């Protein structure tokens, strides 16, 4: 398993990993232009329709520590046939969307004045 950050999200790198018998997770951000935009729009549309008719899994965690509450959600789908450039990304099987939100707890403070 090879996990690459955004700079490694390139077609040739993905192909090399697959050709050598590996699996990969490639991080996708705005530097991929159209690809990022298409996947972002896909997830936004699917979420609006509550993923109706789209195979998917959602995992949510909530943690509290150091005066804050953090919620993370990961959505996974193997619905990749809609992606027009799929053939250019050898081994593409899944899209994953993840995000987190932080809520800071406000401390309650009291002071005595005399």
C-alpha positions in Angstrom: 0.0 0.0 0.0 1.4 3.4 -1.1 -0.1 6.5 0.4 0.8 9.8 -1.4 0.1 13.4 -0.6 -1.2 15.8 -3.1 2.0 16.3 -5.0 2.1 12.5 -5.7 -1.4 12.4 -7.2 -0.3 11.9 -10.8 -1.4 9.5 -13.5 2.1 8.1 -14.2 2.8 7.5 -10.5 -0.6 5.7 -10.0 0.2 3.5 -13.1 3.6 2.6 -11.8 2.3 1.5 -8.5 -0.4 -0.7 -10.1 2.1 -2.1 -12.6 4.4 -3.2 -9.7 1.5 -5.0 -8.0 0.7 -2.3 -5.4 -2.3 -0.5 -4.2 -2.4 3.2 -3.6 -4.3 6.0 -1.9 -3.7 9.3 -3.7 -4.6 12.6 -2.1 -6.6 15.0 -4.3 -6.7 18.7 -3.8 -7.2 21.9 -5.8 -3.9 21.5 -7.6 -5.5 18.8 -9.8 -7.9 21.4 -11.3 -10.7 19.8 -13.2 -10.3 16.4 -11.6 -10.7 17.9 -8.1 -13.6 20.0 -9.2 -15.4 17.0 -10.8 -15.0 14.8 -7.7 -16.0 17.7 -5.4 -19.2 18.4 -7.4 -20.0 14.6 -7.5 -19.9 14.4 -3.7 -21.8 17.6 -3.2 -24.6 16.4 -5.6 -24.7 12.9 -4.0 -24.9 14.4 -0.5 -27.8 16.7 -1.5 -29.7 13.6 -2.7 -28.6 11.6 0.4 -26.6 9.2 -1.9 -29.9 7.9 -3.3 -29.0 4.9 -5.6 -25.3 5.4 -5.0 -23.3 2.6 -3.2 -21.4 4.2 -0.4 -20.3 4.0 3.2 -20.1 6.8 5.8 -17.9 6.7 8.9 -18.2 9.5 11.5 -16.1 10.0 14.6 -16.5 12.6 17.4 -13.6 13.3 19.8 -13.3 15.8 22.6 -10.0 17.0 24.0 -8.1 20.1 24.9 -11.2 22.3 25.1 -12.6 21.4 21.7 -14.9 18.8 20.0 -13.8 17.5 16.6 -16.1 15.7 14.2 -14.6 13.8 11.3 -16.6 12.2 8.5 -15.3 10.0 5.7 -17.5 8.9 2.8 -16.4 6.1 0.4 -17.9 5.1 -2.9 -16.9 2.7 -5.6 -19.2 4.5 -8.1 -16.4 5.7 -10.5 -18.0 4.8 -13.9 -19.3 8.4 -14.3 -15.8 9.7 -14.3 -14.9 10.4 -17.9 -11.1 10.2 -17.4 -11.3 6.9 -15.5 -9.2 5.1 -18.1 -6.4 7.5 -17.7 -6.1 6.6 -14.0 -5.1 3.0 -14.0 -6.6 1.0 -11.2 -9.1 3.7 -10.1 -11.7 1.9 -8.0 -12.9 4.3 -5.3 -13.4 7.9 -4.4 -13.2 9.0 -0.8 -14.3 12.3 0.7 -13.3 13.4 4.1 -13.7 16.4 6.2 -13.5 17.6 9.8 -15.0 20.3 11.9 -13.8 21.8 15.1 -16.0 23.3 17.8 -14.2 25.1 20.6 -15.7 24.8 24.0 -16.0 28.2 25.7 -14.6 28.0 29.2 -16.8 29.2 32.0 -14.9 31.6 34.2 -16.0 33.3 37.3 -14.3 35.9 39.3 -15.0 37.3 42.7 -14.8 41.0 43.2 -14.8 42.7 46.6 
